[in-house]
């Protein structure tokens, strides 16, 4: 199961957005890394489009090939391709765990899923990219409820707002998927139209 394991703060600084969430190191140095990080660079249209794609990729923790497949699926769906793309990414199990408050970061939520600490509709799953749908019930398994990752995330549970398309119950360690998200409910710092323009070339 491939994933990016390098320094996320460096990627955040390069792309100009906090990809981890509450990254203190990024807040201290929000300019690009390297000797010439504070210098000006000529920003072409292609560079801006590529940057938006990279933001989305690292924000949701997917690799290039997987991201391309999401885009191709989004083009086949009715509606705006960019919005469809973000919706598909939001419906990933690791993202839903993060949005529901059961992980301080998406990487932590991904680990919860990949270690089979999660059940979807009473069935254990270890696939972080599993796509949830309205009506699904996601539950942290009994053996994982005492883990440091879950306890730590619940300590900061109230500091992150759960989006309206989810209902999260920290006392029961459950998340109910109420609906499919709409663009207004997705707070990803991404210009999805720039991604569409990039892939349309």
C-alpha positions, 0 to 999 in steps of 0.5 A: 500500500503505497503512500508518501512518507516524506516530510509533510512540513516541507511540502506544506511550505513549498505549496503554501498551505498547511497540509497536516493541520495545526503544523507549528513548524509551518506556522513558524516558516510559511515561506518555501524551503531552501536558500532562495525560499523567500525570493520571488519566482515567476509563476506561470499558469502551468505552475499554478495549476500543478500546485493546486493538483499537488495540494489536493494530492498531499492534502488527501494523501494519495499518489499520482496514479491513484489521483489520476484514476479519481479524476477520470472517474470524476469526468464520467459522473454528471455535474462539475468534474472538479467538484466530483473529484473533491467529493470522491476524495472526501468519501475515502474512509481515512478522510471520513475518520479524520473529519469525524474526529477519530484521528488528529491527522489523515495519516493517523486516520489512515493508520487506524484503517490499515491496522483493521481497527475500524468496522464499516457496517459491522465488517472489519476493513483495512482499506483506507481508500474504501469509499463510504456511502450514505447510510454507512456506520463506521465504528472503532473496534473495541480493541482500538478504543484504548489506543493512544491515537484514538484517545489523543484525537478525542481529547481535541475532538471539539476543536475541529468541526464535524461537517454536516454530511456526517454525524459523529458520536465520540461516546459510542466511537461511531460515525454515521454517513448522512449524505454525500458532501457538497462543495460548500461543506468541503473546506479543502484549500484547493482550486479544483477548477485549476486541476481540471484545466491542467488535466484537460490540456 
